[in-house]
Amino acid sequence: MFSGAEEHVIYQVANAPMRRYPYPHIYVESVFPQDFYSALRKNWPTAANLVSLESTGRVPKGAYPERFIMPLRPSEVDKLPGEAREFWTGFAQWFLMGRFLRALVEKFDEHVHERFGKDIAKVQFTSESLVVRDHTNYNIGPHTDAPHRLLSLLFYCPDDDRRKHLGTTIYAPLDPAFTCPGGPHHPHSLFRKVATMEYRPNTLFAFFKTDHSFHGVEPIGDSGVLRDVLLYDIRVVDAPGQNEASAPREEPRLGIGMKILKQIFGAKK
C-alpha cells in the first residue's frame, strides 16, 4: 500500500498545473490513491491523541484554542492504538523521507533558484508534518508563513465535500506595495479575497513561500466542525545569510543538503 501511495502522490504533484498568480501554488485532486485515503480516514487520530496547539509552545498562550495537533514523529505515533500506529508509522517512513521532499523541491525549482540564486548548492532543507483538527470558530488572518519556510502543503482530509468553503483562502493586500517577510498575522480588512482552495476529500493545496504569499482561514461559523488537515512543510535550516532568529528551533531530522541539491540543480546553472 505505502510504496504505491508514494508513487501516486509524487506523480500527481509532479504533473499538477502550476498556478502563478498571486504567488506560485498548486491544487491537486485525488492526491492519494482512494484505498489509501480511506485507510487514512479510518486511522485518523482521535481527540485522545491530539493536543491543543497552544500547549505545545508553538504559539502564545491563548492563541488558536480551536486547533489541535499531533506531530507526525515516532514519539507521538507510538502512542496510537495498534492499527492506527501501524498505519502512521508506515506512512511516515516515506512521507518524511528525502525522495518526497526532493520531488517537491523539483516541482518548484524555478522559484527555489530565484530565492537562493548562486547559493543554492549551500542550502539545506528539512521537513515536518502535523496531523491537525480545527473546530468551530477557528480562523487565522492573512500571513505569508515564517521566513524560514520554503514550501507549505495542506492535505485536506474531510469525509465528504459538504464544507468546501472551509479551505484555505488566498489573499492580496489592498495596498499593492505591501509585502511581509513572514511572522505576523494581519487583519482581514486589509486584504481582498482572491480565491479559496476548496476543502474537499483527498485534495492538496501547496504553495511556495514568498513575501506576498498571503493566505489564511476565514472564521469557521459552522457548528460541530471537525476540520481535518494534514500539514507538511519544507524548511530552510542552513542557508548563507539566514537570520538565526528565523530558523527552526529543532534540529533537522530528515533533509537534503549540498550533494543532493547539486544533483537536482546542477544541470540548470
Secondary structure, DSSP 8 states (H G I E B T S, - for coil): -HHHHHHHHHHHHHTS--B-SSS-EEEEES-S-HHHHHHHHHT---GGG-EEGGGGTSS-TTS-TTEEEEE-SHHHHTTS-HHHHHHHHHHHHHHTSHHHHHHHHHHTHHHHHHHHGGGGGG-EEEEEEEEEEEETT--EEEE---TTEEEEEEEE--SSSTTGGGS-EEEEESSTT----SS----GGGEEEEEE----TTEEEEEE--TT--EEE----STT-EEEEEEEEEEEEE-TT--GGGS-SS--SSEE-HHHHHHHHGGG-
